[in-house]
């Protein structure tokens, strides 16, 4: 879990230039074996969609980069395009063996 948290701490909000962990945007982080679930929110419900997708994709990449993780589900909450962002980011393939 520590490697995942370290990876998340390197993700910078593109508008504010601060780490998402410092801004307390991660609402839930659950590790179940090789599967990880992350729920997060943004600083505003109308954050530009390109930034919302970028942050969600960066979260997924950081989680998947952690040793032993084979599947990651990332869920954006409270954003007007959350459903579309969640579908896009979770459509990306899981890391193979």
C-alpha positions, 0 to 999 in steps of 0.5 A: 500500500505504501508504494501505491500511496507514494505513486499517488503523491507524485500526481500533480493537479494540472491547474493548481500545481499541487499533489492530489494527496496534499489536496486530499482528493483521494477519498478511498483506497482499498487493496484486496490482494492484487486488486486496488480500488481508488475513489477520488474527487476533484477541486470543482464539479466542473473541472475541465474534462481533459484535466479530470481524465488526465488525473484519473489516468495518472491515478490508474497508471500510478496504481498499476505501476506498484508491484503486485497490482494486476487490476485497478479500478478508479472512480471519480465522484462528484464531477459532471462527467464522472460517468464518462471519465470512469468508463474511459479510464477503466476501459484501459487494459489491466497489466498482464503477467 
